[in-house]
Amino acid sequence: MSGDPLVVSAWGSVAEGYAAAWGPRFQPFLDEALAAFEPGLGPLWVPGCGPGTEAGLLSERWPERDVLATDPAPEMVALARSRVARGQVRVEVGAADAPPSAGLGGIFSSFVLQLLPDRAGALRAWAQALRPEGQAAIVFWPRQADDDAWGHLGRAMLETGRERPDWEVPLLAELPELGLELVACRDLHHEIAYPSPSEAWRLLCEACSLQVFLRRAGPAAAERCREVWLADHGLEARGESWVHRPAARLWVLRRLG
């Protein structure tokens, strides 16, 4: 993630909650993305590593590799170190657009790209840090389908006056100029369940990226968003759970040249 003090502070404040609430919910997306990741020789890097889940998965799959993980939030780094910093895994404070070294065999990024203020600049830096045969697997949240619960959430956020620019298509067109080639692109669909719609809202606010929205938009706008979304949340009741099936998007990129 970026070095924006508000963003760093927001993510630092949710470190423990994010690991507990969203780690298990996002695990299927990570497993599917990891299966498509074929890095070249050399160290592996996890930018915006959060509580360290991805670094741990990479170390398990390639135990002989050096795995470097960075995050701008000291609280996330401390948590990741306590969970995965052993053997070949090293966790340090660092921005997602600042690779810790050159000559990387691979970059594995999950749910970070959509948070970065300068996505093109980050991808350019990632391309320059990769070895010629290096590969990057990037998982991010694209704009969700209108009928998904997070599509409903996006519309609720628009009612507060927060813009949601379409960045993905222009960034795809810019990839060759950034030194990258798109090898594969596909959507990853997995079900996410909550005990109730109100608990889903609480987890999004207190343990995930809506913490940034809350701080930027202010209490009045956040309350308006909550009211609008809970009135039309798009979650499906199934037994004692409320579920939806969002789509994450996987880009597999290779360095050009």
Buried (B, 14 or more C-beta within 10 A) or exposed (E): BBEBEEBBBBBBBBBEBBBEBBBEBBEBBBEBBBEBBEBBEBBBBBBBBBBBBBBBBBBEBBEEBBBBBBBBBEBBBBBBBEBBBEEBBBBBEBBBBEBBEEBBBBBBBBBBBBBBEEBBEBBBBBBEBBBEBBBBBBBBBBBBBEEBBBBBBBBBBEEBEBEEEEBBEEBEEBBEEBBBBEBEEBEBEBEBBBEBBEEBBBBBBBBBBBBBBBBBBEEEBBEBBBEBBBEEBBBEEEEEBBBBEBBBBBBBBBBBE
